[in-house]
Structures are given as structure tokens and as C-alpha cells.
Amino acid sequence: MPSSDAPSIRPRRLRSTPAMRRLVAETRLHPAELVLPLFVREGIDAPRELQAMPGVRQHTVDSLRRISAEAAAAGLGGVMLFGVPAVRDARGSGIDDPDGILNVATRAVQQEVGDALVVQTDLCLDEFTDHGHCGVLAGDGSVDNDATLERYRSAAVAQADAGAAMLGLSGMMDGQVAAVRDALDAAGHADTAILAYAAKYASAFYGPFREAVDSQLTGDRRSYQQDPANRREGLREAELDLAEGADVLMVKPAMSYLDVLADVAATSPVPVWAYQVSGEAAMIEAASANGWIDREAAIHESLISIRRAGADAILSYFALEVAERLR
């Protein structure tokens, strides 16, 4: 018999069985809330595995079409396309070339799955420049913000012409959302949405991504990406992008910046997304390969934590496998 002073309020009642836990769960994952980042490389005749990102490949246009079709069949919300050109230059000429790899791939994927999911493109110069920065350089080697905006305007029109339904502005230039919105509207692309990487931090967790896009970067991007020490600045950046016309806001990376994500989600009138970046995924893969963690459980928990903090959707390299598991 329980003693008379036994507790009558027992939160454990709602944790007693798998069915009970499922019934009262506050946060859930759904395939439509997941976006799969994909890399397409010019000049290869078969997909290439990435050493730093197990399970992730650089695709040909044909293999990109196939995996995009798999993503659509699994019910994902969208794909985010990154291009890896064979030739780069100082101004990133390939990004607005209609025959450049990203625009060619965008047309192919839009034709394949554009009615089934949202085809998104990364609008940033870093994959296309021979110096690896997200903008054009001034004479002193710094990134010229306003000259870069002109390149973004041209890239936006080219990507929208190619069929991108949403443009991912990831360069962290001041005024980029307003510049791109103006260019899109002037070119007749008023319906093309803007995903603003509003709070993007200068993170060590981007490391494996550099292999994925064959980055040419020397130095760092701390003069334009945010300082990891700053929380309030993330909310300020988000408010500026909202005022400039962003349709969706992004916080990147996700897991090390859940406080920033929660801040933005608590105040934003538009959807807020987060990017589970390459280093986050690679750590899970490495730890599970060593037998230190349960891979499937860690993936699920990591994504749940991002949703719980307020993300309406998540870009994740695990998106396709998680969607198939959820089905």
C-alpha cells in the first residue's frame, strides 16, 4: 500500500508506455517539414561520395534528377540545390550564366519534381568564385558589400528564370533581401519566394561542407557572417530581413544556436527554418561509427530539438532517410 504522503501528482503517468508517450508528444516530425540539400557538380560522369560527409554525394544532373524524384516520393517539403562549377573566376560568373551548372540543374529538377516539392537554389557566390568568398572583392581584399548586391540581383533573375521557386540568400550581405526582391519583381518574378539566411554565424561546423562544394576559400568569413558570441544580433538581422521583404527566415547552424532560433521563432510573423549543417551531421556519423551513440536515435533527437526550439522546417542531410522512416 502506498503511504499517505505519497505524491498524487505523478508526471510519469504520461511516460508509462510507448503509446502514451506518442499520444502526448508536444513536438513531431513530418516529411513535409524537411528539406534535402543536394550538390551537383559539373564535369563528372557519376556521383562522387564525400569523405567528410558519409552518405552524401556530389551529383551529376541525371543522378540529381533521380534523388529529387526520391525526395518527392518520400513527401519531403523541398530540395536545396548547390552548384559546383568546373571553372571559377573572381566575380563568380557561373552563377548567372544560363548554361552554368546550377541553372542547368535547376531546370532539370524543376521539370522532374517541380509540382511535387519546392525547388530551392543557393544564391551565394562562394561556390563560384576562385577566392571562395560570398561576394566580389574590393582592391584591399575585403568583400565589397554593394558590388556584391549587384551580382546577387543578376543571379536571382537567372535562378528564377531557370525555375527556382525559392532562392536561399546565404551570403550575409547587408541589404541583400531588398536588392533581390527588387530585381525579381522588376524581371516579372513576383511569385519567386526569398528564404533569407537571416542569422548565419561564422561557424566551425561548416567544415565538411567545404569538401562538398570544393571550396577555394582561404581565410575566413568573419567580416560578414555573425560572431558566435552574439545572440541579440541574430534577432536584429532577422528583423532587418523581414523589413526588406523576406518570405522565410533561416537560422544557421541549428543545434549550437537553438537560443537564437527560439528568439526568432517567438517574434517572426513568417516561417522560420533552421539548417542542420554538415559538421552537425558528420559528428553524429563519426560517433555512431565508433559505437558511441545510437545513430538513428541521435538523428531523431537532434531534429526534434530543432523543431522544439521553433523551426517550422529543417534543412538536413538526413532528410530523405528520416522521411522514409517516418512513412
GUMIMAR-109977 format. One record per residue (C-alpha): residue in one letter; residue number from 1; chain; x, y, z. Coordinates in nm, 3 decimals. Example, Ala and Ser with C-alpha at 12.3 -4.5 7.8 and 13.67 -1.06 7.14 Angstrom:
2
{r "a"; 1; "A"; {1.230; -0.450; 0.780}}
{r "s"; 2; "A"; {1.367; -0.106; 0.714}}
% end
This chain:
327
{r "m"; 1; "A"; {0.000; 0.000; 0.000}}
{r "p"; 2; "A"; {0.132; 0.349; -0.082}}
{r "s"; 3; "A"; {0.196; 0.570; 0.218}}
{r "s"; 4; "A"; {-0.045; 0.854; 0.289}}
{r "d"; 5; "A"; {0.220; 1.107; 0.196}}
{r "a"; 6; "A"; {0.285; 0.951; -0.148}}
{r "p"; 7; "A"; {0.261; 1.206; -0.431}}
{r "s"; 8; "A"; {-0.072; 1.230; -0.610}}
{r "i"; 9; "A"; {0.074; 1.436; -0.895}}
{r "r"; 10; "A"; {0.282; 1.195; -1.100}}
{r "p"; 11; "A"; {0.412; 1.323; -1.436}}
{r "r"; 12; "A"; {0.545; 0.973; -1.501}}
{r "r"; 13; "A"; {0.190; 0.858; -1.579}}
{r "l"; 14; "A"; {0.227; 1.024; -1.919}}
{r "r"; 15; "A"; {0.557; 0.843; -1.986}}
{r "s"; 16; "A"; {0.440; 0.495; -1.893}}
{r "t"; 17; "A"; {0.415; 0.328; -2.238}}
{r "p"; 18; "A"; {0.526; 0.396; -2.595}}
{r "a"; 19; "A"; {0.163; 0.456; -2.690}}
{r "m"; 20; "A"; {0.116; 0.708; -2.409}}
{r "r"; 21; "A"; {0.439; 0.891; -2.494}}
{r "r"; 22; "A"; {0.338; 0.909; -2.858}}
{r "l"; 23; "A"; {-0.007; 1.042; -2.768}}
{r "v"; 24; "A"; {0.118; 1.328; -2.552}}
{r "a"; 25; "A"; {0.426; 1.425; -2.753}}
{r "e"; 26; "A"; {0.447; 1.802; -2.788}}
{r "t"; 27; "A"; {0.673; 1.801; -3.095}}
{r "r"; 28; "A"; {0.662; 1.578; -3.402}}
{r "l"; 29; "A"; {0.850; 1.535; -3.725}}
{r "h"; 30; "A"; {0.680; 1.521; -4.064}}
{r "p"; 31; "A"; {0.845; 1.470; -4.404}}
{r "a"; 32; "A"; {0.691; 1.792; -4.538}}
{r "e"; 33; "A"; {0.891; 1.986; -4.279}}
{r "l"; 34; "A"; {1.224; 1.856; -4.411}}
{r "v"; 35; "A"; {1.437; 1.994; -4.695}}
{r "l"; 36; "A"; {1.722; 1.797; -4.851}}
{r "p"; 37; "A"; {2.039; 1.986; -4.953}}
{r "l"; 38; "A"; {2.186; 1.848; -5.278}}
{r "f"; 39; "A"; {2.512; 1.913; -5.463}}
{r "v"; 40; "A"; {2.551; 1.897; -5.840}}
{r "r"; 41; "A"; {2.900; 1.905; -5.991}}
{r "e"; 42; "A"; {2.994; 1.999; -6.343}}
{r "g"; 43; "A"; {3.221; 1.768; -6.541}}
{r "i"; 44; "A"; {3.165; 1.435; -6.365}}
{r "d"; 45; "A"; {3.003; 1.130; -6.522}}
{r "a"; 46; "A"; {2.899; 0.953; -6.200}}
{r "p"; 47; "A"; {2.809; 1.062; -5.846}}
{r "r"; 48; "A"; {3.103; 1.115; -5.610}}
{r "e"; 49; "A"; {3.095; 1.015; -5.246}}
{r "l"; 50; "A"; {3.216; 1.275; -4.997}}
{r "q"; 51; "A"; {3.468; 1.155; -4.742}}
{r "a"; 52; "A"; {3.378; 1.417; -4.483}}
{r "m"; 53; "A"; {3.002; 1.366; -4.522}}
{r "p"; 54; "A"; {2.917; 0.994; -4.520}}
{r "g"; 55; "A"; {2.615; 0.915; -4.736}}
{r "v"; 56; "A"; {2.628; 1.249; -4.920}}
{r "r"; 57; "A"; {2.732; 1.277; -5.284}}
{r "q"; 58; "A"; {2.816; 1.529; -5.550}}
{r "h"; 59; "A"; {2.565; 1.450; -5.823}}
{r "t"; 60; "A"; {2.551; 1.459; -6.198}}
{r "v"; 61; "A"; {2.244; 1.626; -6.342}}
{r "d"; 62; "A"; {2.093; 1.283; -6.411}}
{r "s"; 63; "A"; {2.155; 1.147; -6.063}}
{r "l"; 64; "A"; {2.027; 1.474; -5.918}}
{r "r"; 65; "A"; {1.701; 1.423; -6.102}}
{r "r"; 66; "A"; {1.672; 1.071; -5.964}}
{r "i"; 67; "A"; {1.733; 1.164; -5.600}}
{r "s"; 68; "A"; {1.498; 1.461; -5.633}}
{r "a"; 69; "A"; {1.230; 1.220; -5.752}}
{r "e"; 70; "A"; {1.301; 1.002; -5.447}}
{r "a"; 71; "A"; {1.265; 1.309; -5.225}}
{r "a"; 72; "A"; {0.930; 1.391; -5.383}}
{r "a"; 73; "A"; {0.808; 1.033; -5.343}}
{r "a"; 74; "A"; {0.909; 1.041; -4.975}}
{r "g"; 75; "A"; {0.697; 1.353; -4.921}}
{r "l"; 76; "A"; {0.979; 1.597; -4.845}}
{r "g"; 77; "A"; {0.896; 1.964; -4.847}}
{r "g"; 78; "A"; {1.175; 2.060; -5.085}}
{r "v"; 79; "A"; {1.531; 2.033; -5.206}}
{r "m"; 80; "A"; {1.804; 2.298; -5.183}}
{r "l"; 81; "A"; {2.046; 2.288; -5.478}}
{r "f"; 82; "A"; {2.413; 2.386; -5.465}}
{r "g"; 83; "A"; {2.624; 2.405; -5.781}}
{r "v"; 84; "A"; {2.991; 2.312; -5.814}}
{r "p"; 85; "A"; {3.130; 2.457; -6.138}}
{r "a"; 86; "A"; {3.433; 2.333; -6.328}}
{r "v"; 87; "A"; {3.567; 2.687; -6.379}}
{r "r"; 88; "A"; {3.564; 2.976; -6.134}}
{r "d"; 89; "A"; {3.660; 3.340; -6.154}}
{r "a"; 90; "A"; {3.678; 3.645; -5.929}}
{r "r"; 91; "A"; {3.318; 3.756; -5.991}}
{r "g"; 92; "A"; {3.154; 3.415; -5.985}}
{r "s"; 93; "A"; {3.039; 3.433; -6.347}}
{r "g"; 94; "A"; {2.889; 3.085; -6.341}}
{r "i"; 95; "A"; {2.611; 3.176; -6.102}}
{r "d"; 96; "A"; {2.414; 3.386; -6.352}}
{r "d"; 97; "A"; {2.515; 3.200; -6.667}}
{r "p"; 98; "A"; {2.201; 3.031; -6.805}}
{r "d"; 99; "A"; {2.423; 2.740; -6.906}}
{r "g"; 100; "A"; {2.601; 2.729; -6.569}}
{r "i"; 101; "A"; {2.573; 2.404; -6.376}}
{r "l"; 102; "A"; {2.334; 2.528; -6.109}}
{r "n"; 103; "A"; {2.089; 2.682; -6.356}}
{r "v"; 104; "A"; {2.101; 2.378; -6.585}}
{r "a"; 105; "A"; {2.038; 2.152; -6.285}}
{r "t"; 106; "A"; {1.756; 2.372; -6.159}}
{r "r"; 107; "A"; {1.572; 2.345; -6.490}}
{r "a"; 108; "A"; {1.614; 1.967; -6.483}}
{r "v"; 109; "A"; {1.489; 1.927; -6.127}}
{r "q"; 110; "A"; {1.202; 2.170; -6.174}}
{r "q"; 111; "A"; {1.092; 1.969; -6.477}}
{r "e"; 112; "A"; {1.123; 1.644; -6.280}}
{r "v"; 113; "A"; {0.958; 1.733; -5.948}}
{r "g"; 114; "A"; {0.853; 2.097; -5.951}}
{r "d"; 115; "A"; {0.487; 2.008; -5.900}}
{r "a"; 116; "A"; {0.565; 1.781; -5.605}}
{r "l"; 117; "A"; {0.808; 1.980; -5.390}}
{r "v"; 118; "A"; {0.967; 2.324; -5.363}}
{r "v"; 119; "A"; {1.282; 2.355; -5.573}}
{r "q"; 120; "A"; {1.521; 2.592; -5.398}}
{r "t"; 121; "A"; {1.860; 2.725; -5.503}}
{r "d"; 122; "A"; {2.151; 2.858; -5.303}}
{r "l"; 123; "A"; {2.209; 3.219; -5.404}}
{r "c"; 124; "A"; {2.567; 3.285; -5.298}}
{r "l"; 125; "A"; {2.893; 3.340; -5.483}}
{r "d"; 126; "A"; {3.122; 3.123; -5.269}}
{r "e"; 127; "A"; {3.084; 2.810; -5.485}}
{r "f"; 128; "A"; {3.152; 3.012; -5.800}}
{r "t"; 129; "A"; {3.443; 3.239; -5.705}}
{r "d"; 130; "A"; {3.810; 3.150; -5.734}}
{r "h"; 131; "A"; {3.872; 3.307; -5.392}}
{r "g"; 132; "A"; {3.585; 3.128; -5.217}}
{r "h"; 133; "A"; {3.421; 3.433; -5.062}}
{r "c"; 134; "A"; {3.049; 3.501; -5.076}}
{r "g"; 135; "A"; {3.096; 3.823; -5.270}}
{r "v"; 136; "A"; {3.325; 4.013; -5.501}}
{r "l"; 137; "A"; {3.642; 4.157; -5.356}}
{r "a"; 138; "A"; {3.750; 4.518; -5.329}}
{r "g"; 139; "A"; {4.104; 4.627; -5.408}}
{r "d"; 140; "A"; {4.215; 4.573; -5.049}}
{r "g"; 141; "A"; {4.088; 4.214; -5.048}}
{r "s"; 142; "A"; {3.779; 4.281; -4.840}}
{r "v"; 143; "A"; {3.433; 4.175; -4.958}}
{r "d"; 144; "A"; {3.261; 4.467; -5.130}}
{r "n"; 145; "A"; {2.906; 4.457; -4.997}}
{r "d"; 146; "A"; {2.735; 4.683; -5.251}}
{r "a"; 147; "A"; {2.915; 4.548; -5.557}}
{r "t"; 148; "A"; {2.815; 4.202; -5.439}}
{r "l"; 149; "A"; {2.449; 4.304; -5.426}}
{r "e"; 150; "A"; {2.461; 4.371; -5.800}}
{r "r"; 151; "A"; {2.587; 4.017; -5.859}}
{r "y"; 152; "A"; {2.309; 3.883; -5.636}}
{r "r"; 153; "A"; {2.048; 4.073; -5.834}}
{r "s"; 154; "A"; {2.168; 3.916; -6.157}}
{r "a"; 155; "A"; {2.195; 3.570; -6.001}}
{r "a"; 156; "A"; {1.842; 3.596; -5.863}}
{r "v"; 157; "A"; {1.690; 3.663; -6.203}}
{r "a"; 158; "A"; {1.892; 3.382; -6.362}}
{r "q"; 159; "A"; {1.785; 3.131; -6.097}}
{r "a"; 160; "A"; {1.423; 3.235; -6.116}}
{r "d"; 161; "A"; {1.437; 3.212; -6.496}}
{r "a"; 162; "A"; {1.569; 2.857; -6.451}}
{r "g"; 163; "A"; {1.265; 2.766; -6.244}}
{r "a"; 164; "A"; {1.368; 2.804; -5.880}}
{r "a"; 165; "A"; {1.060; 2.858; -5.666}}
{r "m"; 166; "A"; {1.259; 2.985; -5.370}}
{r "l"; 167; "A"; {1.601; 3.149; -5.350}}
{r "g"; 168; "A"; {1.822; 3.086; -5.048}}
{r "l"; 169; "A"; {2.012; 3.407; -4.980}}
{r "s"; 170; "A"; {2.303; 3.279; -4.775}}
{r "g"; 171; "A"; {2.573; 3.541; -4.835}}
{r "m"; 172; "A"; {2.502; 3.768; -4.534}}
{r "m"; 173; "A"; {2.544; 4.092; -4.727}}
{r "d"; 174; "A"; {2.366; 4.395; -4.582}}
{r "g"; 175; "A"; {2.060; 4.478; -4.792}}
{r "q"; 176; "A"; {2.062; 4.154; -4.991}}
{r "v"; 177; "A"; {1.693; 4.075; -4.943}}
{r "a"; 178; "A"; {1.577; 4.417; -5.063}}
{r "a"; 179; "A"; {1.812; 4.406; -5.362}}
{r "v"; 180; "A"; {1.700; 4.060; -5.471}}
{r "r"; 181; "A"; {1.330; 4.134; -5.417}}
{r "d"; 182; "A"; {1.360; 4.444; -5.632}}
{r "a"; 183; "A"; {1.539; 4.256; -5.909}}
{r "l"; 184; "A"; {1.290; 3.968; -5.907}}
{r "d"; 185; "A"; {0.989; 4.197; -5.920}}
{r "a"; 186; "A"; {1.138; 4.405; -6.200}}
{r "a"; 187; "A"; {1.203; 4.089; -6.403}}
{r "g"; 188; "A"; {0.849; 3.957; -6.366}}
{r "h"; 189; "A"; {0.925; 3.706; -6.089}}
{r "a"; 190; "A"; {0.699; 3.849; -5.820}}
{r "d"; 191; "A"; {0.596; 3.497; -5.715}}
{r "t"; 192; "A"; {0.951; 3.373; -5.651}}
{r "a"; 193; "A"; {0.999; 3.342; -5.275}}
{r "i"; 194; "A"; {1.301; 3.453; -5.073}}
{r "l"; 195; "A"; {1.450; 3.239; -4.798}}
{r "a"; 196; "A"; {1.671; 3.481; -4.606}}
{r "y"; 197; "A"; {1.960; 3.330; -4.414}}
{r "a"; 198; "A"; {1.895; 3.597; -4.155}}
{r "a"; 199; "A"; {2.109; 3.472; -3.867}}
{r "k"; 200; "A"; {2.405; 3.290; -4.017}}
{r "y"; 201; "A"; {2.704; 3.252; -3.790}}
{r "a"; 202; "A"; {3.075; 3.215; -3.871}}
{r "s"; 203; "A"; {3.080; 2.856; -3.751}}
{r "a"; 204; "A"; {3.340; 2.583; -3.729}}
{r "f"; 205; "A"; {3.063; 2.336; -3.806}}
{r "y"; 206; "A"; {3.068; 2.422; -4.177}}
{r "g"; 207; "A"; {3.394; 2.234; -4.226}}
{r "p"; 208; "A"; {3.274; 1.925; -4.417}}
{r "f"; 209; "A"; {3.064; 2.143; -4.649}}
{r "r"; 210; "A"; {3.387; 2.285; -4.791}}
{r "e"; 211; "A"; {3.459; 1.946; -4.950}}
{r "a"; 212; "A"; {3.106; 1.925; -5.088}}
{r "v"; 213; "A"; {3.142; 2.249; -5.287}}
{r "d"; 214; "A"; {3.520; 2.217; -5.345}}
{r "s"; 215; "A"; {3.564; 2.549; -5.166}}
{r "q"; 216; "A"; {3.855; 2.769; -5.272}}
{r "l"; 217; "A"; {3.839; 2.978; -4.954}}
{r "t"; 218; "A"; {4.148; 3.097; -4.775}}
{r "g"; 219; "A"; {4.099; 3.296; -4.458}}
{r "d"; 220; "A"; {3.754; 3.325; -4.305}}
{r "r"; 221; "A"; {3.416; 3.496; -4.341}}
{r "r"; 222; "A"; {3.401; 3.667; -4.005}}
{r "s"; 223; "A"; {3.364; 4.014; -4.155}}
{r "y"; 224; "A"; {3.017; 3.927; -4.285}}
{r "q"; 225; "A"; {2.893; 3.615; -4.104}}
{r "q"; 226; "A"; {2.791; 3.669; -3.743}}
{r "d"; 227; "A"; {3.006; 3.631; -3.434}}
{r "p"; 228; "A"; {2.905; 3.315; -3.242}}
{r "a"; 229; "A"; {2.915; 3.519; -2.921}}
{r "n"; 230; "A"; {2.621; 3.738; -3.022}}
{r "r"; 231; "A"; {2.261; 3.639; -2.954}}
{r "r"; 232; "A"; {2.069; 3.968; -2.983}}
{r "e"; 233; "A"; {2.237; 4.041; -3.315}}
{r "g"; 234; "A"; {2.068; 3.736; -3.463}}
{r "l"; 235; "A"; {1.725; 3.877; -3.386}}
{r "r"; 236; "A"; {1.827; 4.217; -3.525}}
{r "e"; 237; "A"; {1.937; 4.058; -3.853}}
{r "a"; 238; "A"; {1.607; 3.872; -3.874}}
{r "e"; 239; "A"; {1.407; 4.190; -3.819}}
{r "l"; 240; "A"; {1.601; 4.369; -4.093}}
{r "d"; 241; "A"; {1.536; 4.087; -4.341}}
{r "l"; 242; "A"; {1.167; 4.091; -4.254}}
{r "a"; 243; "A"; {1.152; 4.463; -4.320}}
{r "e"; 244; "A"; {1.318; 4.407; -4.659}}
{r "g"; 245; "A"; {1.056; 4.151; -4.765}}
{r "a"; 246; "A"; {1.185; 3.805; -4.669}}
{r "d"; 247; "A"; {0.925; 3.531; -4.705}}
{r "v"; 248; "A"; {1.105; 3.283; -4.479}}
{r "l"; 249; "A"; {1.385; 3.334; -4.224}}
{r "m"; 250; "A"; {1.675; 3.095; -4.163}}
{r "v"; 251; "A"; {1.895; 3.036; -3.860}}
{r "k"; 252; "A"; {2.223; 2.858; -3.938}}
{r "p"; 253; "A"; {2.370; 2.645; -3.787}}
{r "a"; 254; "A"; {2.089; 2.487; -3.591}}
{r "m"; 255; "A"; {2.194; 2.294; -3.281}}
{r "s"; 256; "A"; {2.457; 2.535; -3.147}}
{r "y"; 257; "A"; {2.216; 2.827; -3.196}}
{r "l"; 258; "A"; {1.887; 2.697; -3.058}}
{r "d"; 259; "A"; {1.860; 3.007; -2.840}}
{r "v"; 260; "A"; {1.877; 3.231; -3.145}}
{r "l"; 261; "A"; {1.630; 3.008; -3.326}}
{r "a"; 262; "A"; {1.387; 3.031; -3.034}}
{r "d"; 263; "A"; {1.424; 3.410; -3.024}}
{r "v"; 264; "A"; {1.349; 3.448; -3.394}}
{r "a"; 265; "A"; {1.063; 3.198; -3.390}}
{r "a"; 266; "A"; {0.899; 3.373; -3.095}}
{r "t"; 267; "A"; {0.868; 3.702; -3.283}}
{r "s"; 268; "A"; {0.856; 3.619; -3.656}}
{r "p"; 269; "A"; {0.530; 3.652; -3.849}}
{r "v"; 270; "A"; {0.677; 3.440; -4.132}}
{r "p"; 271; "A"; {0.803; 3.081; -4.123}}
{r "v"; 272; "A"; {1.139; 3.021; -3.954}}
{r "w"; 273; "A"; {1.369; 2.743; -4.070}}
{r "a"; 274; "A"; {1.700; 2.607; -3.947}}
{r "y"; 275; "A"; {1.989; 2.429; -4.117}}
{r "q"; 276; "A"; {2.140; 2.120; -3.956}}
{r "v"; 277; "A"; {2.479; 2.181; -4.111}}
{r "s"; 278; "A"; {2.748; 1.944; -4.234}}
{r "g"; 279; "A"; {2.952; 1.940; -3.914}}
{r "e"; 280; "A"; {2.648; 1.854; -3.705}}
{r "a"; 281; "A"; {2.567; 1.561; -3.931}}
{r "a"; 282; "A"; {2.931; 1.449; -3.953}}
{r "m"; 283; "A"; {2.965; 1.436; -3.573}}
{r "i"; 284; "A"; {2.664; 1.208; -3.547}}
{r "e"; 285; "A"; {2.804; 0.985; -3.822}}
{r "a"; 286; "A"; {3.151; 0.970; -3.662}}
{r "a"; 287; "A"; {3.023; 0.898; -3.313}}
{r "s"; 288; "A"; {2.787; 0.627; -3.435}}
{r "a"; 289; "A"; {3.063; 0.470; -3.649}}
{r "n"; 290; "A"; {3.270; 0.437; -3.332}}
{r "g"; 291; "A"; {2.979; 0.277; -3.147}}
{r "w"; 292; "A"; {2.945; 0.566; -2.906}}
{r "i"; 293; "A"; {2.584; 0.661; -2.984}}
{r "d"; 294; "A"; {2.274; 0.509; -3.139}}
{r "r"; 295; "A"; {2.276; 0.670; -3.486}}
{r "e"; 296; "A"; {1.903; 0.655; -3.559}}
{r "a"; 297; "A"; {1.806; 0.777; -3.213}}
{r "a"; 298; "A"; {2.060; 1.061; -3.226}}
{r "i"; 299; "A"; {1.938; 1.179; -3.565}}
{r "h"; 300; "A"; {1.578; 1.179; -3.445}}
{r "e"; 301; "A"; {1.662; 1.358; -3.120}}
{r "s"; 302; "A"; {1.868; 1.622; -3.297}}
{r "l"; 303; "A"; {1.586; 1.703; -3.540}}
{r "i"; 304; "A"; {1.325; 1.703; -3.264}}
{r "s"; 305; "A"; {1.537; 1.952; -3.067}}
{r "i"; 306; "A"; {1.547; 2.188; -3.364}}
{r "r"; 307; "A"; {1.171; 2.163; -3.416}}
{r "r"; 308; "A"; {1.112; 2.207; -3.042}}
{r "a"; 309; "A"; {1.314; 2.529; -3.045}}
{r "g"; 310; "A"; {1.079; 2.671; -3.305}}
{r "a"; 311; "A"; {1.188; 2.569; -3.654}}
{r "d"; 312; "A"; {0.895; 2.525; -3.891}}
{r "a"; 313; "A"; {1.119; 2.332; -4.131}}
{r "i"; 314; "A"; {1.471; 2.193; -4.124}}
{r "l"; 315; "A"; {1.737; 2.157; -4.391}}
{r "s"; 316; "A"; {1.913; 1.832; -4.312}}
{r "y"; 317; "A"; {2.135; 1.581; -4.490}}
{r "f"; 318; "A"; {1.931; 1.315; -4.310}}
{r "a"; 319; "A"; {1.602; 1.442; -4.455}}
{r "l"; 320; "A"; {1.541; 1.165; -4.706}}
{r "e"; 321; "A"; {1.620; 0.873; -4.478}}
{r "v"; 322; "A"; {1.418; 1.025; -4.193}}
{r "a"; 323; "A"; {1.120; 1.085; -4.423}}
{r "e"; 324; "A"; {1.131; 0.726; -4.544}}
{r "r"; 325; "A"; {1.150; 0.604; -4.184}}
{r "l"; 326; "A"; {0.857; 0.822; -4.080}}
{r "r"; 327; "A"; {0.648; 0.670; -4.357}}
% end
